[in-house]
Amino acid sequence: MDLAFIKEYLPMYQEAALLTIRIAAIGIVGAILLGLVCSLIKQLHIPVLRQLVQSYIELSRNTPLLIQLFFLYFGLPKLGIVLESETCAIVGLIFLGGGYMAEAFRSGMEAVSESQRQSAYSLGMTQMQTIRYVVLPQAVATSVPVICANMIFLIKETSVFSAVALADLMYVAKDLIGIYYKTDEALFMLVMAYLVLLLPISLICSWIERRVRYAGYGN
């Protein structure tokens, strides 16, 4: 293990990690919002919109992120739409994650008993008020473990961004291996970089899950 090589090129991994964090953060927030909107649309029981949302969910969850990125980066220019690498990465992550987040919120909403909905209606609440004040708060709390798992999944999926010429962690590792043939050192820094990124998030998610579970038992 060449420690001098690691010390020299560690700043490149730090830059790539910051880029990865920025894209992942934007992508995850966008995915959560998109997933929430999709799950709310499915709750409204509007046939056409429900079918469109379900089609999107199936498409996003059953196609690899790499294929989606190829379509955005190489396919859209054929239609006259040119996106930068970073934009493609963000859009692709939101598109992929939105489907998973929608299913997470859907399962949480379905966990709310029908009797609670009927009780809200009997009190004079509209459907939207029932969703907002009764269903959604419980659904979010129930969905926390799945949402956290999806967040970690989406961060790991950023490893394919190098396919659209984005200088992320994987791109830097492959670049160093190709130029200097320092496979062990490059991969070691890559593994450590993802570990540093994901371990704190995993611990925070575990803490949030325990707090939500404790709050639920307290009620």
C-alpha positions as CSV (number, residue, x, y, z in Angstrom):
1,M,0.0,0.0,0.0
2,D,1.6,3.3,-1.2
3,L,0.8,5.8,1.6
4,A,2.5,8.6,-0.3
5,F,0.2,8.0,-3.2
6,I,-2.9,8.0,-1.0
7,K,-1.8,11.3,0.7
8,E,-1.1,12.9,-2.7
9,Y,-4.5,12.1,-4.3
10,L,-6.7,12.2,-1.2
11,P,-7.8,15.8,-2.0
12,M,-9.3,14.5,-5.3
13,Y,-11.5,12.1,-3.4
14,Q,-12.5,14.9,-1.1
15,E,-13.7,17.0,-4.0
16,A,-15.5,14.1,-5.6
17,A,-17.1,13.3,-2.2
18,L,-18.4,16.8,-1.9
19,L,-19.9,16.6,-5.4
20,T,-21.5,13.3,-4.6
21,I,-23.0,14.6,-1.4
22,R,-24.4,17.7,-3.1
23,I,-26.0,15.7,-5.9
24,A,-27.3,13.0,-3.5
25,A,-28.8,15.6,-1.2
26,I,-30.7,17.4,-4.0
27,G,-31.7,14.0,-5.5
28,I,-33.0,12.6,-2.3
29,V,-35.0,15.7,-1.4
30,G,-36.5,15.8,-4.9
31,A,-37.3,12.1,-4.7
32,I,-39.0,12.5,-1.4
33,L,-41.2,15.3,-2.7
34,L,-42.0,13.5,-5.9
35,G,-42.8,10.3,-4.1
36,L,-45.1,12.2,-1.7
37,V,-46.9,13.9,-4.5
38,C,-47.3,10.5,-6.3
39,S,-48.6,8.8,-3.2
40,L,-51.1,11.6,-2.5
41,I,-52.4,11.4,-6.1
42,K,-53.0,7.7,-5.7
43,Q,-55.0,8.5,-2.5
44,L,-57.4,10.8,-4.5
45,H,-58.8,7.9,-6.6
46,I,-58.7,9.8,-9.9
47,P,-58.4,6.9,-12.4
48,V,-56.3,8.6,-15.1
49,L,-53.9,10.2,-12.7
50,R,-53.6,7.0,-10.7
51,Q,-52.7,5.0,-13.9
52,L,-50.1,7.6,-14.9
53,V,-48.5,7.6,-11.5
54,Q,-48.5,3.8,-11.3
55,S,-46.9,3.6,-14.8
56,Y,-44.2,6.0,-13.7
57,I,-43.5,4.0,-10.5
58,E,-43.2,0.8,-12.5
59,L,-40.9,2.4,-15.0
60,S,-38.7,4.0,-12.5
61,R,-38.3,1.0,-10.2
62,N,-37.9,-1.6,-13.0
63,T,-35.2,0.2,-15.1
64,P,-31.6,0.6,-13.9
65,L,-30.3,4.1,-13.1
66,L,-27.5,3.5,-15.6
67,I,-30.0,3.1,-18.4
68,Q,-32.0,6.2,-17.3
69,L,-28.7,8.2,-17.3
70,F,-27.8,7.0,-20.7
71,F,-31.3,8.1,-22.0
72,L,-30.9,11.5,-20.4
73,Y,-27.3,12.1,-21.5
74,F,-27.1,10.4,-24.9
75,G,-30.8,10.0,-25.9
76,L,-32.2,13.4,-25.2
77,P,-29.6,15.3,-27.4
78,K,-31.1,13.4,-30.3
79,L,-34.4,15.2,-29.6
80,G,-32.6,18.5,-29.2
81,I,-32.5,18.5,-25.4
82,V,-28.9,18.7,-24.0
83,L,-28.4,18.4,-20.3
84,E,-25.1,18.8,-18.4
85,S,-23.7,15.8,-16.6
86,E,-24.7,17.1,-13.1
87,T,-28.2,17.8,-14.2
88,C,-28.6,14.3,-15.7
89,A,-27.4,12.9,-12.4
90,I,-29.8,14.9,-10.4
91,V,-32.8,14.2,-12.7
92,G,-31.9,10.5,-12.9
93,L,-31.7,10.2,-9.1
94,I,-35.0,12.0,-8.6
95,F,-36.7,9.9,-11.2
96,L,-35.4,6.6,-9.7
97,G,-35.9,7.6,-6.1
98,G,-39.3,9.0,-6.6
99,G,-40.8,5.6,-7.4
100,Y,-39.3,4.0,-4.4
101,M,-40.3,6.9,-2.1
102,A,-43.9,6.8,-3.5
103,E,-44.2,3.1,-2.6
104,A,-42.8,3.9,0.9
105,F,-45.4,6.5,1.5
106,R,-48.1,4.3,0.0
107,S,-47.4,1.5,2.4
108,G,-47.5,4.0,5.3
109,M,-50.8,5.4,4.2
110,E,-52.3,2.0,3.8
111,A,-51.3,1.2,7.3
112,V,-53.7,3.8,8.6
113,S,-56.9,2.0,9.5
114,E,-60.1,2.7,7.6
115,S,-61.9,3.4,11.0
116,Q,-59.7,6.4,11.5
117,R,-60.6,7.8,8.1
118,Q,-64.3,7.2,8.7
119,S,-64.0,8.9,12.1
120,A,-62.4,11.9,10.5
121,Y,-65.2,12.1,7.9
122,S,-67.9,11.8,10.6
123,L,-66.3,14.9,12.3
124,G,-66.9,16.8,9.1
125,M,-63.4,16.6,7.6
126,T,-63.0,16.6,3.9
127,Q,-60.9,14.0,2.1
128,M,-57.9,16.4,1.8
129,Q,-58.2,17.4,5.5
130,T,-58.3,13.7,6.5
131,I,-55.2,13.0,4.5
132,R,-53.4,16.0,5.8
133,Y,-54.2,15.8,9.5
134,V,-54.9,12.1,10.1
135,V,-53.3,9.9,7.4
136,L,-50.2,11.7,6.4
137,P,-48.6,12.3,9.9
138,Q,-49.0,8.6,10.7
139,A,-47.9,7.5,7.2
140,V,-44.7,9.5,7.4
141,A,-43.8,8.0,10.9
142,T,-44.5,4.5,9.7
143,S,-42.5,5.0,6.5
144,V,-39.4,6.3,8.2
145,P,-37.4,3.0,8.1
146,V,-38.2,2.5,4.4
147,I,-37.4,6.1,3.6
148,C,-34.0,5.8,5.4
149,A,-33.2,2.6,3.6
150,N,-34.1,4.3,0.3
151,M,-31.8,7.2,1.1
152,I,-28.9,4.9,1.6
153,F,-29.8,3.0,-1.5
154,L,-29.8,6.2,-3.6
155,I,-26.5,7.4,-2.2
156,K,-24.9,4.0,-3.2
157,E,-26.5,4.4,-6.7
158,T,-24.4,7.5,-7.2
159,S,-21.5,5.2,-8.1
160,V,-22.8,4.9,-11.7
161,F,-22.6,8.7,-12.3
162,S,-19.1,8.3,-13.8
163,A,-20.9,6.8,-16.9
164,V,-22.0,10.3,-17.9
165,A,-18.6,11.9,-17.4
166,L,-19.3,13.2,-13.9
167,A,-16.2,13.4,-11.7
168,D,-17.7,11.5,-8.8
169,L,-15.9,9.1,-6.5
170,M,-16.0,6.2,-8.9
171,Y,-14.8,8.4,-11.8
172,V,-11.7,9.4,-9.7
173,A,-10.9,5.9,-8.7
174,K,-11.1,4.6,-12.3
175,D,-9.1,7.5,-13.5
176,L,-6.3,6.9,-11.1
177,I,-6.3,3.1,-11.8
178,G,-6.1,3.8,-15.5
179,I,-3.2,6.3,-15.3
180,Y,-1.1,5.0,-12.5
181,Y,-2.2,1.3,-12.1
182,K,-2.6,1.9,-8.3
183,T,-5.6,-0.4,-8.0
184,D,-5.3,-1.2,-4.3
185,E,-4.7,2.4,-3.3
186,A,-7.5,3.8,-5.5
187,L,-10.0,1.2,-4.4
188,F,-9.1,1.5,-0.7
189,M,-9.7,5.3,-0.9
190,L,-13.0,4.6,-2.8
191,V,-14.3,2.2,-0.1
192,M,-13.3,4.5,2.7
193,A,-14.9,7.4,1.1
194,Y,-18.3,5.7,0.7
195,L,-17.9,4.3,4.3
196,V,-17.3,7.8,5.6
197,L,-20.4,9.1,3.7
198,L,-22.8,6.3,4.5
199,L,-21.9,5.2,8.1
200,P,-23.0,8.5,9.7
201,I,-26.2,8.6,7.7
202,S,-26.9,5.0,8.7
203,L,-26.4,5.8,12.3
204,I,-28.6,8.9,12.2
205,C,-31.3,6.9,10.4
206,S,-31.2,4.2,13.1
207,W,-31.5,6.9,15.8
208,I,-34.5,8.5,14.0
209,E,-36.1,5.1,13.7
210,R,-35.7,4.4,17.4
211,R,-37.1,7.9,18.3
212,V,-40.1,7.4,16.0
213,R,-40.7,3.9,17.4
214,Y,-40.4,5.2,21.0
215,A,-42.8,8.0,20.2
216,G,-45.3,5.6,18.7
217,Y,-45.2,3.3,21.8
218,G,-45.5,6.4,24.0
219,N,-48.8,7.3,22.3
